[in-house]
Amino acid sequence: MSLALVQSRALLGLQAPAVTVEVHLANGLPSFTLVGLADVEVKEARERVRSALLNAGLEFPHNKKIIVNLAPADLPKDSGRFDLPIALGILAASGQIDAARLAGYEFAGELSLSGGLRPVRGALATTLALRSAGESTRMVLPPGSAEEAALVPGTEVYRARHLLDVVARFLPPQSPGAQGDGADADAGDGWCRVQAAPPAASAPADDLADVKGQAAAKRALEIAAAGGHGLLMVGPPGSGKSMLAHRFAGLLPAMSVDEALESAAVASLAGRFTPASWAVRPTSSPHHTCSAVALVGGGSPPRPGEISLAHHGVLFLDEFPEYARSALEALREPLETGRIAIARAARRADFPARFQLLAAMNPCPCGHLGSHQRACRCSPDQVARYQGKLSGPLLDRIDLHVEVPALPADELLATAPGESSAAVRERVAAARERAVARQGKPNQALQGREIDEQSGLDEAAARYLQAAATRLGWSARSTHRALKVARTIADLAGEERIGPAQVAEAVQYRRVLRSAA
């Protein structure tokens, strides 16, 4: 047989379009040609496959003209994931394995020069995309990738450690060394079916009790965690903003299986997934020198940025005004929609970006505006320029603004440890359950008519909110965001309707930036 077909998958964002690896052996001048819009690392597969076949003791058709086509031709292909299907296609076309037995399987894996299989990026993302599309297939993957892919319920995944392990499964039935179906393989074999149970989620190491004082900031963290709201903390250096932010993920409710899969799929696509991170809310904290592409995603092929890696988790931006203006303004659309579309001339990719934004900043360049301990040495013009780095539309999209003042030394040393993260998390989980039971989503995700239908605002509270919005000159977005915060405060208190007390507390969390004038 001179023509063989092997199935595989490409990765385009979080989608996994099918790729058919077609291998044709013909008479003519010996050559090895690879076509089908392959990137550089895919074209380098020619040398890896040749060496792997020879070092594994298999026959490489040196005297044939080898043509490998990765179909469809207009779909970009990258990474070394096609090494294994290309090698199997050559073996099938040359009659060394049974091409008919390859039907129903899909293969991915990078080959070492000795024939060993190395993990590939995005294994979990691939199987999750297949499940979302309702497709069913048997995946053959290297160690590491197979265990990752098997975390998706309902998938049939086989692990192979070496090229010879795969070859032994697809030899013609009468050939010496031919083996049976992979489902009957022993777990200690190089080939086996993987049925991985999701590992238990690990408890966060940092506890909120480590932060002394700062009752107002802790209250704001609790409201943000319960409702899925964004939070901006403003205070002098050393007041505890970063400590609070790094403990925020420990206040969030436990992830559902679907949330854990979506978060893990993005991490898998970026090559960052580890079993220890399963069902743990991610916290991304990029340095303020990062570019807009690093923050929101991009490149060719498009890769997820920090906002997508923080999907169902926390994006913490310390020194908020020091980020590039273009990077900060790029956050505006994802904060509203929970998704980011990376559009390039050659292709487009959509990534999820349902993150909670936590930002921390000083009130002025020296950091001591409004402090009772140290005098501010900044001029009004310097303060205005510093705070002006943050646009009004961006600040408008952050639900909670809270001041984090510096604690006097005597209060810091004498204050007992505060409430633990576990105690706060119980209240947060209860409030989140009330919101989801009522409307099917957290309060922050309410849009349009849903805000009016689910707010439960009584008449006195409505008059209070209207007066505050008029007096403070709020936009419609600010008014709605304050209303959603008030709904969360009511959920934390176990109240069905929003009263004036909840609205008053929500109003105080808008715009705490001070003026030097």
C-alpha positions as CSV (number, residue, x, y, z in Angstrom):
1,M,0.0,0.0,0.0
2,S,1.4,3.4,-1.0
3,L,-1.2,5.7,0.5
4,A,-2.2,5.9,4.2
5,L,-4.4,8.3,6.2
6,V,-3.9,9.0,9.9
7,Q,-6.2,11.3,12.0
8,S,-4.9,14.1,14.3
9,R,-6.0,17.5,15.6
10,A,-4.7,21.0,15.3
11,L,-5.1,23.7,17.9
12,L,-6.6,27.0,17.0
13,G,-7.3,28.9,20.2
14,L,-9.5,26.6,22.2
15,Q,-10.9,24.9,19.1
16,A,-9.4,21.6,17.8
17,P,-10.2,21.2,14.1
18,A,-9.5,17.8,12.6
19,V,-6.4,17.2,10.6
20,T,-5.9,14.3,8.2
21,V,-2.2,13.2,7.7
22,E,-2.0,11.8,4.2
23,V,1.2,9.9,3.3
24,H,2.0,8.8,-0.2
25,L,5.0,6.7,-1.2
26,A,6.0,6.8,-4.9
27,N,8.8,5.8,-7.1
28,G,11.2,8.5,-8.2
29,L,14.1,10.5,-6.8
30,P,14.2,9.9,-3.0
31,S,12.8,12.9,-1.1
32,F,10.7,13.7,1.9
33,T,8.2,16.6,1.2
34,L,5.8,18.0,3.8
35,V,2.9,20.2,2.6
36,G,-0.2,21.7,4.1
37,L,0.6,25.1,5.6
38,A,3.0,23.7,8.1
39,D,5.0,26.0,10.4
40,V,8.7,25.6,11.0
41,E,8.5,23.2,13.9
42,V,6.2,20.9,11.8
43,K,8.6,20.9,8.9
44,E,11.4,19.9,11.3
45,A,9.4,16.7,11.9
46,R,11.0,15.2,8.8
47,E,14.3,14.8,10.7
48,R,12.8,13.7,13.9
49,V,10.6,11.1,12.2
50,R,13.4,9.7,10.1
51,S,15.8,9.3,13.1
52,A,13.0,7.9,15.4
53,L,12.1,5.2,12.9
54,L,15.7,4.2,12.3
55,N,16.7,4.2,16.0
56,A,13.5,2.2,16.9
57,G,14.6,-0.6,14.5
58,L,11.9,0.2,11.9
59,E,12.3,0.6,8.2
60,F,12.4,4.0,6.7
61,P,11.8,4.0,2.9
62,H,15.0,5.8,1.8
63,N,14.5,4.8,-1.8
64,K,11.0,6.3,-2.1
65,K,9.6,9.7,-2.8
66,I,7.6,10.5,0.4
67,I,4.9,13.1,0.3
68,V,3.1,14.1,3.5
69,N,0.0,16.3,3.2
70,L,-1.6,17.8,6.3
71,A,-5.2,18.4,5.3
72,P,-7.1,20.8,5.1
73,A,-4.4,22.8,3.4
74,D,-5.6,26.2,4.4
75,L,-5.5,25.4,8.2
76,P,-2.3,26.6,9.9
77,K,-0.4,23.8,11.8
78,D,2.2,24.3,14.4
79,S,4.1,22.5,17.2
80,G,5.6,18.9,17.2
81,R,2.2,17.2,17.8
82,F,2.2,15.8,14.2
83,D,5.4,13.8,14.6
84,L,3.6,10.6,15.8
85,P,0.8,10.6,13.1
86,I,3.4,11.3,10.3
87,A,5.5,8.4,11.5
88,L,2.5,6.1,11.6
89,G,1.4,7.2,8.2
90,I,4.8,6.3,6.7
91,L,4.7,2.9,8.5
92,A,1.2,2.3,7.2
93,A,2.0,3.4,3.6
94,S,5.0,1.1,3.6
95,G,3.0,-1.9,4.9
96,Q,4.7,-2.2,8.3
97,I,1.5,-1.6,10.2
98,D,-2.2,-2.3,9.4
99,A,-3.7,1.0,8.1
100,A,-7.2,-0.3,8.5
101,R,-6.7,-0.7,12.3
102,L,-5.8,3.0,12.6
103,A,-9.4,4.0,11.9
104,G,-11.2,5.4,14.9
105,Y,-8.0,6.6,16.6
106,E,-6.5,10.1,16.7
107,F,-2.8,10.6,17.4
108,A,-0.7,13.4,18.8
109,G,2.9,13.4,20.1
110,E,6.3,14.7,19.6
111,L,9.0,12.1,18.8
112,S,12.5,12.1,20.3
113,L,15.3,10.9,18.1
114,S,15.2,7.5,19.9
115,G,11.5,7.1,19.3
116,G,10.3,8.1,22.8
117,L,7.1,10.2,23.0
118,R,7.2,13.6,24.5
119,P,4.2,15.6,25.9
120,V,2.4,18.1,23.6
121,R,0.8,21.4,24.5
122,G,-3.0,21.6,24.8
123,A,-4.0,18.0,25.3
124,L,-6.8,18.9,27.8
125,A,-7.9,21.8,25.6
126,T,-8.2,19.3,22.6
127,T,-10.4,16.7,24.5
128,L,-12.5,19.5,26.0
129,A,-13.1,21.0,22.5
130,L,-14.1,17.5,21.2
131,R,-16.6,17.0,24.1
132,S,-18.1,20.5,23.6
133,A,-18.5,19.7,19.9
134,G,-20.2,16.3,20.7
135,E,-17.4,14.3,18.9
136,S,-16.3,11.0,20.2
137,T,-12.9,9.4,19.4
138,R,-10.0,7.5,20.9
139,M,-7.0,9.6,21.5
140,V,-3.4,8.2,21.7
141,L,-1.1,10.6,23.6
142,P,2.3,10.6,25.3
143,P,2.8,10.4,29.1
144,G,1.8,13.6,30.8
145,S,-0.5,14.6,28.0
146,A,-2.7,11.5,28.3
147,E,-3.3,12.0,32.1
148,E,-4.1,15.6,31.4
149,A,-6.6,14.8,28.6
150,A,-8.3,12.1,30.6
151,L,-9.5,14.7,33.1
152,V,-12.3,15.5,30.7
153,P,-15.2,13.1,31.6
154,G,-16.4,10.7,28.9
155,T,-13.1,10.6,26.9
156,E,-11.3,7.5,25.8
157,V,-7.5,8.2,26.1
158,Y,-4.6,5.8,25.7
159,R,-1.1,6.5,26.8
160,A,2.0,5.3,24.8
161,R,5.5,5.8,26.0
162,H,7.4,4.9,22.9
163,L,6.7,4.7,19.1
164,L,7.2,0.9,19.3
165,D,4.3,0.7,21.9
166,V,2.0,2.2,19.3
167,V,3.3,0.1,16.4
168,A,2.7,-3.1,18.4
169,R,-1.0,-2.2,18.7
170,F,-1.4,-1.8,15.0
171,L,0.6,-4.6,13.4
172,P,-1.3,-6.9,11.1
173,P,-3.1,-9.6,13.1
174,Q,-0.9,-12.4,11.9
175,S,2.4,-10.6,12.5
176,P,4.8,-11.7,15.3
177,G,4.4,-9.3,18.3
178,A,0.9,-8.1,17.3
179,Q,-1.1,-7.2,20.4
180,G,-4.8,-6.9,21.1
181,D,-7.0,-3.9,21.8
182,G,-5.5,-1.3,24.0
183,A,-8.5,-1.5,26.4
184,D,-7.1,-4.9,27.6
185,A,-3.6,-3.7,28.1
186,D,-2.0,-4.0,31.5
187,A,-1.4,-0.7,33.4
188,G,2.3,-1.5,33.6
189,D,2.6,-1.8,29.8
190,G,4.0,1.0,27.7
191,W,0.5,1.3,26.2
192,C,-2.6,1.5,28.5
193,R,-5.9,3.3,28.8
194,V,-5.8,6.2,31.1
195,Q,-8.8,6.8,33.4
196,A,-7.6,9.6,35.5
197,A,-9.6,10.7,38.5
198,P,-9.4,14.5,39.1
199,P,-6.9,15.2,41.9
200,A,-8.2,16.8,45.1
201,A,-7.9,20.6,45.1
202,S,-5.2,21.9,47.4
203,A,-5.9,24.4,50.1
204,P,-4.5,27.9,49.7
205,A,-1.3,28.5,51.7
206,D,-2.0,32.2,52.6
207,D,-4.7,33.0,55.2
208,L,-6.6,36.3,55.6
209,A,-5.9,36.1,59.3
210,D,-2.3,37.1,58.5
211,V,-3.4,40.6,57.7
212,K,-3.9,42.7,60.8
213,G,-6.5,45.4,60.9
214,Q,-7.9,46.8,57.6
215,A,-11.5,45.9,58.4
216,A,-12.9,48.0,55.6
217,A,-10.6,46.4,53.0
218,K,-11.4,42.9,54.2
219,R,-15.1,43.7,54.0
220,A,-14.6,44.9,50.4
221,L,-12.7,41.7,49.6
222,E,-15.6,39.7,51.0
223,I,-18.2,41.6,48.9
224,A,-16.0,41.2,45.8
225,A,-15.6,37.5,46.3
226,A,-19.3,36.9,46.9
227,G,-20.5,38.8,43.8
228,G,-17.6,38.4,41.4
229,H,-16.9,42.2,41.5
230,G,-13.6,44.0,40.5
231,L,-11.8,45.8,43.3
232,L,-9.3,48.7,43.3
233,M,-7.3,49.2,46.5
234,V,-5.7,52.6,47.1
235,G,-3.2,53.3,49.9
236,P,0.4,54.2,50.8
237,P,3.3,51.7,50.4
238,G,3.4,48.9,53.0
239,S,-0.2,49.2,54.0
240,G,-1.1,45.6,53.1
241,K,-2.6,45.9,49.6
242,S,-0.5,43.1,48.1
243,M,-1.0,40.8,51.1
244,L,-4.8,41.2,50.8
245,A,-4.7,40.6,47.1
246,H,-2.7,37.4,47.4
247,R,-5.2,36.0,49.9
248,F,-8.2,36.9,47.8
249,A,-8.4,33.6,45.8
250,G,-8.7,31.7,49.1
251,L,-12.0,33.5,49.7
252,L,-13.6,32.4,46.4
253,P,-16.1,29.5,46.3
254,A,-14.9,26.1,45.2
255,M,-14.7,25.7,41.4
256,S,-17.3,23.5,39.7
257,V,-16.1,20.7,37.4
258,D,-17.0,22.8,34.3
259,E,-15.1,25.8,35.7
260,A,-12.1,23.7,36.5
261,L,-12.1,22.2,33.0
262,E,-12.3,25.6,31.3
263,S,-9.5,27.1,33.5
264,A,-7.3,24.0,33.0
265,A,-7.9,24.1,29.2
266,V,-6.5,27.6,29.0
267,A,-3.5,26.7,31.1
268,S,-3.0,23.5,29.0
269,L,-3.0,25.6,25.8
270,A,-0.3,27.8,27.3
271,G,1.7,24.8,28.5
272,R,1.2,25.8,32.2
273,F,-1.1,23.1,33.5
274,T,0.0,20.9,36.3
275,P,-2.1,18.3,38.3
276,A,-1.5,20.4,41.5
277,S,-3.3,23.3,39.9
278,W,-6.5,21.3,39.3
279,A,-9.6,23.1,40.6
280,V,-7.5,25.9,42.2
281,R,-8.6,29.4,41.3
282,P,-5.7,30.8,39.3
283,T,-4.1,34.1,40.3
284,S,-2.1,35.9,37.6
285,S,0.0,38.9,38.6
286,P,2.0,40.1,35.7
287,H,4.7,42.8,36.2
288,H,3.7,46.3,35.3
289,T,6.2,46.3,32.4
290,C,4.2,43.7,30.5
291,S,2.8,44.6,27.1
292,A,-0.7,44.7,25.9
293,V,-0.2,41.5,24.0
294,A,1.1,39.7,27.0
295,L,-1.8,40.9,29.1
296,V,-4.7,40.2,26.7
297,G,-3.1,37.7,24.3
298,G,-1.8,37.7,20.8
299,G,1.0,36.5,18.6
300,S,1.1,34.2,15.7
301,P,-0.5,31.8,16.2
302,P,-2.6,33.6,18.8
303,R,-1.9,32.6,22.4
304,P,-3.9,33.4,25.5
305,G,-2.7,36.3,27.6
306,E,-2.8,36.8,31.4
307,I,-6.5,37.7,31.4
308,S,-7.3,34.3,29.9
309,L,-4.9,32.5,32.2
310,A,-6.8,34.1,35.0
311,H,-10.2,32.7,33.7
312,H,-12.4,31.9,36.7
313,G,-9.7,33.3,38.9
314,V,-8.0,36.5,39.8
315,L,-6.0,39.0,37.8
316,F,-3.9,41.1,40.2
317,L,-2.3,44.3,38.8
318,D,0.0,45.9,41.4
319,E,1.2,49.4,40.8
320,F,-1.9,49.9,38.6
321,P,-1.0,53.3,37.0
322,E,2.4,52.1,36.0
323,Y,1.1,49.7,33.3
324,A,1.2,51.0,29.8
325,R,-1.9,52.9,28.8
326,S,-2.6,50.7,25.8
327,A,-2.5,47.6,28.1
328,L,-4.9,49.0,30.6
329,E,-7.4,50.2,28.0
330,A,-7.3,46.8,26.4
331,L,-9.0,45.5,29.6
332,R,-12.2,47.4,29.0
333,E,-14.0,45.0,26.6
334,P,-13.0,41.8,28.5
335,L,-14.2,43.3,31.8
336,E,-17.7,43.7,30.2
337,T,-17.9,40.6,28.0
338,G,-15.8,38.0,29.8
339,R,-14.1,37.1,26.4
340,I,-11.3,38.3,24.3
341,A,-11.1,38.0,20.5
342,I,-7.6,38.1,19.0
343,A,-7.9,39.1,15.3
344,R,-4.9,38.9,13.0
345,A,-4.7,39.1,9.2
346,A,-4.2,35.4,8.9
347,R,-6.5,34.1,11.6
348,R,-8.8,34.8,14.6
349,A,-9.0,33.2,18.0
350,D,-11.4,33.6,20.8
351,F,-10.4,33.0,24.4
352,P,-12.4,33.1,27.6
353,A,-11.5,35.9,30.1
354,R,-14.0,35.8,32.9
355,F,-11.6,37.0,35.6
356,Q,-11.9,39.1,38.7
357,L,-9.7,42.2,38.5
358,L,-7.9,43.2,41.7
359,A,-5.8,46.4,41.3
360,A,-3.6,48.2,43.8
361,M,-2.1,51.6,43.6
362,N,-0.6,54.5,45.6
363,P,-2.6,57.7,45.7
364,C,0.3,59.8,44.4
365,P,3.9,59.4,43.1
366,C,5.4,59.5,46.6
367,G,2.6,57.3,48.0
368,H,1.6,59.4,51.1
369,L,-1.3,61.6,49.9
370,G,-3.8,61.7,52.8
371,S,-1.5,59.9,55.2
372,H,-1.5,60.8,58.9
373,Q,2.0,59.5,59.4
374,R,4.0,61.1,56.6
375,A,3.6,64.3,54.7
376,C,3.0,64.1,50.9
377,R,5.7,65.9,48.9
378,C,3.9,65.8,45.6
379,S,2.5,68.9,43.9
380,P,-1.2,69.0,42.9
381,D,-0.1,68.8,39.2
382,Q,2.0,65.7,39.9
383,V,-0.9,64.0,41.7
384,A,-3.3,64.9,38.8
385,R,-0.9,63.5,36.2
386,Y,-0.3,60.3,38.2
387,Q,-4.0,59.6,38.8
388,G,-4.8,60.7,35.2
389,K,-2.9,57.6,33.9
390,L,-6.1,55.7,34.7
391,S,-9.0,56.6,32.3
392,G,-12.5,57.3,33.6
393,P,-14.0,54.5,31.5
394,L,-11.6,52.0,33.0
395,L,-12.3,53.1,36.6
396,D,-16.0,53.1,35.8
397,R,-15.8,49.4,35.1
398,I,-14.3,48.5,38.5
399,D,-17.2,48.0,41.0
400,L,-15.4,48.5,44.3
401,H,-12.9,51.2,45.2
402,V,-11.5,51.0,48.8
403,E,-8.9,52.9,50.7
404,V,-6.2,50.9,52.5
405,P,-4.6,53.2,55.1
406,A,-1.3,52.5,56.8
407,L,-1.6,51.2,60.4
408,P,0.2,52.9,63.2
409,A,3.0,50.8,64.7
410,D,1.3,50.3,68.1
411,E,-2.0,49.2,66.4
412,L,-0.1,46.8,64.1
413,L,1.8,45.1,67.0
414,A,-1.1,45.0,69.4
415,T,-3.9,43.8,67.0
416,A,-4.8,40.1,67.3
417,P,-5.0,38.0,64.2
418,G,-8.2,38.6,62.3
419,E,-10.9,36.3,60.9
420,S,-9.6,33.3,58.9
421,S,-10.1,32.7,55.2
422,A,-12.2,29.6,55.9
423,A,-14.8,31.6,57.9
424,V,-15.1,34.3,55.3
425,R,-15.3,31.7,52.5
426,E,-18.3,30.1,54.1
427,R,-20.2,33.3,54.0
428,V,-19.1,34.0,50.5
429,A,-20.2,30.6,49.3
430,A,-23.6,31.0,50.9
431,A,-24.1,34.4,49.3
432,R,-23.0,33.1,45.9
433,E,-25.4,30.1,46.2
434,R,-28.3,32.5,46.9
435,A,-27.4,34.5,43.8
436,V,-27.0,31.5,41.5
437,A,-30.2,29.9,42.8
438,R,-32.1,33.2,42.1
439,Q,-30.7,34.1,38.7
440,G,-28.3,31.4,37.6
441,K,-25.2,33.6,37.7
442,P,-23.2,35.8,40.1
443,N,-24.4,39.3,40.6
444,Q,-21.6,40.9,38.6
445,A,-22.6,39.0,35.5
446,L,-26.2,40.5,35.4
447,Q,-26.8,42.5,32.3
448,G,-29.6,44.8,31.1
449,R,-33.1,43.8,32.1
450,E,-31.8,41.2,34.5
451,I,-30.5,44.0,36.8
452,D,-34.0,45.4,37.2
453,E,-35.6,42.0,37.5
454,Q,-33.3,40.6,40.2
455,S,-32.3,43.7,42.2
456,G,-35.3,43.7,44.6
457,L,-34.8,47.4,45.3
458,D,-37.4,48.9,47.8
459,E,-38.7,52.4,47.4
460,A,-36.5,54.1,50.0
461,A,-33.4,52.4,48.6
462,A,-34.3,53.5,45.1
463,R,-34.7,57.1,46.2
464,Y,-31.3,56.9,48.0
465,L,-29.6,55.5,44.9
466,Q,-31.1,58.0,42.6
467,A,-30.1,60.9,44.8
468,A,-26.5,59.5,45.1
469,A,-26.2,59.0,41.3
470,T,-27.5,62.5,40.6
471,R,-25.3,64.2,43.2
472,L,-22.1,62.3,42.2
473,G,-22.7,62.6,38.5
474,W,-22.6,58.8,37.9
475,S,-23.0,57.3,34.4
476,A,-25.6,54.6,33.8
477,R,-22.8,52.0,34.1
478,S,-21.8,53.3,37.5
479,T,-25.4,53.3,38.8
480,H,-25.9,49.7,37.6
481,R,-22.6,48.6,39.1
482,A,-23.5,50.2,42.5
483,L,-26.9,48.4,42.3
484,K,-25.2,45.0,41.7
485,V,-22.8,45.6,44.6
486,A,-25.8,46.4,46.8
487,R,-27.5,43.2,45.7
488,T,-24.4,41.3,46.8
489,I,-24.3,43.0,50.2
490,A,-28.0,42.0,50.6
491,D,-27.1,38.4,49.7
492,L,-24.3,38.4,52.3
493,A,-26.9,39.5,54.9
494,G,-29.4,37.0,53.8
495,E,-31.9,39.7,52.7
496,E,-34.3,39.2,49.8
497,R,-34.7,42.9,49.1
498,I,-32.2,45.7,49.0
499,G,-32.7,48.4,51.6
500,P,-31.1,51.9,52.1
501,A,-28.4,50.4,54.3
502,Q,-27.1,48.1,51.5
503,V,-27.3,51.0,49.0
504,A,-25.4,53.3,51.4
505,E,-22.6,50.8,51.8
506,A,-22.4,50.3,48.0
507,V,-22.2,54.0,47.3
508,Q,-19.2,54.4,49.5
509,Y,-17.2,52.0,47.3
510,R,-17.2,54.4,44.3
511,R,-14.1,56.6,43.5
512,V,-11.9,57.0,46.6
513,L,-9.0,58.7,44.8
514,R,-8.1,61.9,46.6
515,S,-7.2,65.3,45.1
516,A,-4.2,67.2,46.3
517,A,-6.0,70.5,46.0
